[in-house]
Each structure stands twice: as structure tokens, then as C-alpha cells.
Amino acid sequence: MNRQELGDLFVVIACYSGIAALITFFMYELSGTGSLWLTFDAERFHAMAEVIIGGFKPYIDFVDPKPPLLFFTVSFLDLLAPAGSLDIVVMSVVNVVCAVLVYIVGREDYGRISGFSAGLLFLVAAVFVQGYFLFSEQFAVLFIFLAFMLARRSHFWGAGVMLGLATGFKQYALLALIPLVYLMRVNGSRRYWELVLPALLVFGGVFAALFAYYGPETTRSALNWTFGIAQSYVSGAMVEAPTYKPQNILAFTANLLASVMMVLPTLLFAAASIWRRGLRTCDERAQGLFVLFFLCTLFIRQYLHYWIIMLPFLVLIACREFEDQNGMEPTRSPEESVLTRFTGFLREACSLPEPAEPEGREPVVLFKGPVAEAPGAGAPPPPDTGTIIPFREGEKGCAGEPMPPPEEKEKPPET
């Protein structure tokens, strides 16, 4: 990055951080300590963290159908501060980091304005999909998007590491493997093990650490609660850890529509952009695959926080409509461009329009003089012999003073 890009990045981070801090401030003001915003999932996460901190065995003394990396992360947060007091702050930081990454990708592909708009839209839209509450999806989307950024640069080992970390927070993050494999293929690489092997090593390493510290019984139970309960979770037959599943098609439709309504503007803008311009590049097709596969999870559970994983790719597609023309980078940074456009609007709004000349009225000549013929080649320009200014009675001049009515010509005496 050059100095201008670094300066722009600093301003963007400051803007995004200010918005996230404002949201965090209002949430703390409404709740006092932030505990009011503890969701059902967050309460179970902190309960599992209490088991781990207390020296008991996770997945034995307390169970929850999430991968172990999430619970150890929450345990670390609860060691730093009382349970639940840091949830909003940590989620805000994660959202700001994701928004900055979205800005970087958008700036590289479409220009500064598109990148800034996409990151800002992600930060604001996250409010409506529970993006500032403690869920496993926020951690997963951070690593999934990092995997996408590394894969588009052909760093497939790093993308595999990020995919393994994402799966350590949420099981269905494995769906990101399909778009990442597509990026490998279109980039001319067929060594898929460069992507899959690091992901398996990282994800398997979490269970290996669990085995080394807690033993085989805890590891088997953790594997069962991470993957073995998939069928009972989908069918709604799981009783050990309560989960909601609509009982009929009417409830399912109502939940799905309510979920869609929360992201409807972003969804409509992205869909209209695809309808208008299609998916032109390999990166855009990969983004479409991310949205498509993660959208399928809503048919299992219509939770609002499921939208957060596909949100970065939706806002990139939606905000590409602000792409710089002819692929040229703007000379102004986003904040400078906004101020310039605003001042230009004020200048146009405050300027007086030029009055139109009514039909059937001749312009008045204020200064009379002989009409000079057009000069020939090399001849000096004719002297200024007069200016024709059309006006109507009662109009104001440049200084705001009333303009005098035109002088009437003297009529010749009647004979």
C-alpha cells in the first residue's frame, strides 16, 4: 500500500470504529452492564465456560451442540471479565474487522467508494441480524472471509487454515469449502490437498488438544455433540439441548419471511445488481456460491444470526453498483468525495436560475452602437459596442436590487 491508501485505510477504520462504538454505547446504556443482551445461546456458552473454568469436563458435565473452539474462546473472555460483560465489545471489534476486510476487497475490485459503502453497509446491517450479540457465526464469518481473501490471491494453505478455524466455531462453515475449491480450479490449481489438508490439521488439532487434556471419553462426546447429533438437530428430536423448530409449514413460512424482511434492502440491491450485470468475474461467482450455500441453512433454522455469514458477500455484490467508471480510481478519498459532493449540491441549490425570456418579447439593448462586421483572418477583434441583457420588470439583479424598467423610445410628433 502507498501512503494515500494507508491514510484512507486509517480514516475508514476510524469511521467504522466510531459507528460500532456508538452502537455499543447505546446497548450498554439500555442494559447497564450488557447482561440484558444475553441470548439463549450466549447463556449456554457461558455455562459451558463456567464448567471449563471450574475444572469439570466439557461435553460430559454440560453439553451443547457446538465445536470446542467456541467454548474455549468464551472461557478465555470470562477469565478476563465477568461472564457476559465483554460480549458486546468483542462482537463490535469482530464486526469492525470484518467491515474493514470488506472495504479492502471492495476497494481492490470496484474502487474506494464501493469499498467504503460495502463495509459501512455490513456494519449497519449487522445490527438487524443480531450481529452484536454473542453467537458463533460472528467468529466463523471472520475466518471464512479471510479464507476467501487468501484464496483469491492463490494462498491456499492460508485459506485452509482459516477454514479450519471457522469450522472450529461453527460446523456448517465447511460449506465454504465448495466456493474455495471453485476458486482453486479457476486459478488453474488442481492440488486440492493444499486447501483441505491445513483445514483438517487445524480442526483436528482442536480435538487432539481436547484428547490430550481431558482424555478419550470427553473427545468422543465432543465429536458426537459436534457432528453426531446432526440428524436429531435437523429433525428437532434433540432433547438434551433445547432448540426451536417450526411445527408446520405455516410457522416455517412466517419465520422465513420475518427473517428475510430484516435484510430485505441489502438482499434486493444484491439481487438487482445480479439481474442487471450478472456475475462477471470468478471472484463474483465465488461470492454468489457463498451466498447460495449459506442461504440453504435457513431452510433448517430461520435464525436471524444465520444471515451474518453471507452478509459480507451480499454487501459486496450490492455495492459494486458504485464502481468507479472505466476502472479509474478516484483522486479523492471517500470522506473528501462526500464533502465535495455535498458542497457542490449546496452551491447549486443556493444559486439563482437564469430567468427565461417570455415569448413575443424582444430583448432590450441597453447600449447602442454601430454593428461591426466579422473580422477577417488576422484582423483585431472589434471593440465592445454593447451588451444585450434580457430582463423583466421587477426582477432583481446580481446585487439583489430591483432592475429598472426599460426606457421607452420617444415617439415622433404627430403631423
Sequence and secondary structure as in RCSB ss.txt:
>XXXX:A:sequence
MNRQELGDLFVVIACYSGIAALITFFMYELSGTGSLWLTFDAERFHAMAEVIIGGFKPYIDFVDPKPPLLFFTVS
FLDLLAPAGSLDIVVMSVVNVVCAVLVYIVGREDYGRISGFSAGLLFLVAAVFVQGYFLFSEQFAVLFIFLAFML
ARRSHFWGAGVMLGLATGFKQYALLALIPLVYLMRVNGSRRYWELVLPALLVFGGVFAALFAYYGPETTRSALNW
TFGIAQSYVSGAMVEAPTYKPQNILAFTANLLASVMMVLPTLLFAAASIWRRGLRTCDERAQGLFVLFFLCTLFI
RQYLHYWIIMLPFLVLIACREFEDQNGMEPTRSPEESVLTRFTGFLREACSLPEPAEPEGREPVVLFKGPVAEAP
GAGAPPPPDTGTIIPFREGEKGCAGEPMPPPEEKEKPPET
>XXXX:A:secstr
  HHHHHHHHHHHHHHHHHHHHHHHHHHHHHSSSGGG  HHHHHHHHHHHHHHTT  BTTTB  SS HHHHHHHH
HHHHHSSTTTTHHHHHHHHHHHHHHHHHHHHHHHH HHHHHHHHHHHHHHHHHTTTTS  HHHHHHHHHHHHHHH
HTTT HHHHHHHHHHHHTT GGGGGGHHHHHHHHHHTT   THHHHHHHHHHHHHHHHHHHHHH HHHHHHHHII
IIITHHHHHHT   SS     SSHHHHHHHHHHHHHHTHHHHHHHHHHHHHH   SHHHHHHHHHHHHHHGGGGT
   GGGHHHHHHHHHHHHHGGG  GGG   SS HHHHHHHHHHHHHHHHHS       TT    BSS        
 TT         B    TT B TTS B             
